[in-house]
């Protein structure tokens, strides 16, 4: 699939009915509604009672404003490139060429959540990492990860209800706290997920963040044995979260990223977590037990950062359903939902005038 034609892959789109009562949230829940919005979307055919990719993209524009040429979420970002050195260990669970051993070119994008491309960096904002593995056999593997340990919602409907309430109230800059209480009362699974997220505070920057797939996928090996897996990118010397330094500028997280890559390439280990038969595959709010088998599949190296432009990943869609042979979607309904609105976001911005992003790598301080 061509990188620049991200709307060409359209999955089956499940219908989801909307509840009449719309609930919201504040605090961490409010941040997640905007932060991980691009990580969750609805499919469905348009009617007065159904969620659709169009309606959810419309809602993002209502919450964040309309910014021509930018993603409807994770609008602020930079392009990166590097390579993945596969050590062959992933072949135990997947026959995908990416796990067979050897070096594979990678392009990607670091981003901050939210639909405002010029927003100031903030320590609490969800960080994203989208990757495209250019597999030698002509296949591609696209994946989008974020730096929280679980997803706040297990349904498209639950996410939509939070998104509806995420727009700050005039004068306070925050959502209505009463709506959050009502939402969490109706969604105890989200309340539990929020506790897990709060117990895992963010690190000081992109370079020492762990990025997680959150959704479950199915891996099939050469013996046709299929196993549920999740994956993470973990800094090779990961320790306890580091305290964030005092912000040194509007784009301080990106400034630091650019400086660090200029000094030395950044690296993450690709860790595959292998599920057991009773582990949930359709609910990303629930973490798998910590004793599950983990396979170190190799090392990701990022050695270049570029200002976003048409010649790099500015227009790449990190659709989670672009998978090589040996990897497939699980029964998690959020996967097809994400894919559907990623295509909607691309279709909109492809027809809009382009504007420079906030991060000009050539002008970043050193």
N, C-alpha and C positions, 0 to 999 in steps of 0.2 A: 504494500500500500504506500502511495506517495505521501511523504510527510506533510505536504502543503494542501492536501485534499482531505482534511480531517472530517468533513461531513459525509464522506462516502460510505462509512460503515454505520448502518442503522440497525440496531438490534430489535428483537421483538419487544413491544412496549406494553407492559401490563396496565390494566385499568385500575385506578385507585379512587374510591369514592371519598369526598370531602365531608367532614363532620360539620354540622351547623354551627356549633360553638367553636370559636377560635381562641386558643390559649397562647400564652407567651411566657417570657422568662426574663430574668436580669442576671447580673453577675457573670459567673462562668458560663451559665447556660446561654445568656445573651451573646457572649463572645463566640461561643461555639456555633450559634445559628449563622452568624456572618462568616466566621472563620473557616468552617468546614463545609460551607454551602456548595462549593464546587465538587465536593466529595460525595454529594448525595442529591439525586434528582428523581423526578417521577416520569413514568411513561403513561401512555393512555391516549384514547381518542377524545377529542375536544367535545365537551358538552357543559351544561351549566353545573353539573355535579361531579365532574371528574377533574383530577389534576392532570396536567400535561406539561411537557417540556416548555412550551411557550408560556404557560401561566406562571411557572416557577421562575423562568428567566425574566418575565415582566416584574415579578415581585422583587427580584434582586435590583432591578433598575429603580423601583419605587423606594427601596431601602437605601441604596447607595448613590442614586443618581445615574444618569445615562452618560457614559464616557465612550465616545466613538472610537472604534478600533481596538478597544481593550477587552480582555476577558471579563465576563460578568462576575467572576470571583477570582481571587488570587491575581488581581490585576497588576500588582506591583511585583516586578521580578527582573532577573537577569538570565541570560543564556550561559550555559557552561558546556564544556566538552571534556572528554577523557577516554577511559577505557576500563573494561572489566576483565580481570585475570581469573578465569575459571580454573579451579583446582581439580575438577572432575568429581568431587564428592557428591554434588547434587544429582548426578546420574543414578544414585541409589533410589531416588524417588521419581525422577522425571527423565524421559528420553529427549527432552528439548535440547537442541544443539547448543544453546547457551550454557548448558551444564556439562558438556562433554570434555571440557578442558581446552585451554588456549586463551588468546587475547581477542576481545571483541570491542570494536569502537562504540562509544556511547556519546549521545548528545542529551542535554537535559536543561532543566530550569529550576533555580531556586526562587521561591516566591513567599510573599506574605499574604494571608487571607484577607478577604474584603474586596469590594468592588470599586474602591477609590484608588486610582493608580498613583496619586501623588500624596497619599496619606503619610504622616510621619511614622517612622518605625516605633514599635512598642514591644517591650519585653514579653508581654502576655499574648501578643498576636500569634495565632497558629502559623507555623512555618511549613512550607511545602517543598517537596522535591519530586519533580516529574522526570522520568528517564525513558529514553528510547534506545534499546539495544539493537544495533545493526548486525544481525546475525549473518554469518558468511553464506548460508544457503539461500539467502534472499528473503527469509522470514524476518519479522520484527517482533519484539516484545516491548510493549509500552506499559508503564506502571506509574501510578501517582501515589505518593506516600506523604504522610504528615506526622508531626512530632508529638502526638498524643497517644496514649497506650490503648484506648478503646474509643469507639465512636459513641456519641451521646444518644443516638436513636437507633431503634431496630426496625422502623418502618418509615416509608416515605411520608405517610400522613403525619406521624409525630414530628418529623423534621419541618414539614410545611407549617404546622401550627406554631412552632418556635420561630420560624422565619417571619411569619406574619407579625409577630410581636417584637421583632428585633430592632425595628427602627426607633431611635431615641426619641423620647418625649421632648417637646419644645421646652426650653428653659433648664432641663436637668441633664440632657445629654445621655440619659439612660432609659432603658425600657421600663414599663410600669411594673413595680415589684409585686403588686397583687396578682398580675397575670402570671408571673413566674410561679407563685405559690399554687395557683390553680392548675397550671400546666404540670408541675411536678406531682401534684396530688393525683392527676389522671395518668401519669406516666412514671410509676415507681422505678422502672428499669432505667430511665434517664437519670433519676435522682442517684441511683447506685453508680451509674457510669460517671456522673459528675464527681462523686467522692473519689473514685479511682483517679480521675484526671487531676483533681486538686492535690492528691497525694503524690503526684509525679510532676513537680514543678519544672518549667523549662530551664535549659542550660543557658550559658551566657551568649551563645551565638549559633549560627548555622553549622560551624565546623565541628562542634562537639554535641550536636543534637543527634538523637536516634530517631530514625524515620520508619514508620510502620505502615504496612499495607492495610491493616485493620480487617478488611474483608477476607473471607476464606476462598481458596481456589482448589482445584483438583489437579493433582500431578499423577501422570501415568508413566511408568518406567518401561524399559525394553522388554520386560516379561509381561507386560499388559496388566500390572498390578497398579490400582489407582488408590491414592492416598490423599486425604485432605491436608492442605498446608497453608500456613501464613508466612509472610516474610518480613524481615526488618533489615535496615542498614544501620549498623552499629559502629561507632568510632572504635578503632582497634585498641585504643588505650582508655576505653570508657571507664569512668569512676563515678563517684557521687556528683550530682549536678553542681556546676560551678555557679557562684553568685554572679549576677549580671553587673557589669561595670556601669557607672553613671553614664547616661547617654551623652555622646560627644557631638551630636549633630542630628539633623532631621532624618538622615539615612544611615544612622550609625551601624546598624546590623549589616547592611550591604557594604558600607565602607570597610568594615572589618573583614568581611568575606573577600573582597577584592584584594586587600592588603595581604591576607594570609595566603591566598593562592599565588600571589606574586612572589612570596618568599619561598614557599614549598608547596607541592601538590597536596591536596587533602584526600584522605582515604576513609573508607567505610568497609566493614566486612558484611557480606550478604549472608544473613542467617535465615535458614529455612526451619520453621517450627513444624514438627510433624504431629498431626492430630491423632487422637484415639477414636474408636468407633462411637463413643457417646459424647464427644466434644461437639458443641454447637457449630454448625456450618452456616446457618442462616441468620445469626444474630451477632453483629459486631460490637454490641454493648457488653458482651461477656468475654472476659479474658480466659484463655485456656490455662489450665494448671501449670505452675512454674516447672514441674518436673518432666514436661514433655520433651521428647528427643529434639535436639537442635543440631542442624547440619551446617557447618561453615562451608559455603559453596564457593568462596573466592573473595577477591578484593576489588572494590570499585575505587578508581583513582580519578579525581577531577584536577586537571592541570591547566585549565584555561577558563577565563570568564570574559564574556563579551556583552557589550550593549545590545539589547534586543533589536533585531532588524529582520527584514524579510529573508535575508540570507541565512539566518540561523533558526532558532526554535520559536521565534515570536508567533508563528502561525501553526505550530505543531499542536495537535490534539493528543493529550496523554490519556487516550481512551483505554480504560482497564480491560476492555474486551478484545483488544488487539493482542493476541496471544499466539505463541508458536506451538507447533505440534508437541504434545507432551504436557501442556498446561491448558486448563479449561476452567470455565466459570463453575462455581458451586451453585447450590440452590438459594444463595443469598439474593433476594429480589432487588437489593440496592445496586447490584452491579449493572443490570440492564438499565436501571433508572439513571445512574450516573452517565452511562454511555449515551443515552438518548438526549440529555440536555447538554452534554459536551458538544454534540453535533449542532444543537440549537444555538449555543453560544458562538460557535465557529461561523455558522451561516450568517448571523447578525453582523459580527465584526468583519467578515470577509467583504461585505458590501459597504463598509463605512470608511471614511477617510482615516488615515493613520496619523498618529501624533507621537512625538518622542516620549519615551518613558521617563520616569523620575531618575533612573540610574544611568548615567553616562560614564562608563568604565574609564574612558580616557581622561575624565576630569575628576575622578575620585582622588581624595587625598592619599598620600603615601607616607 
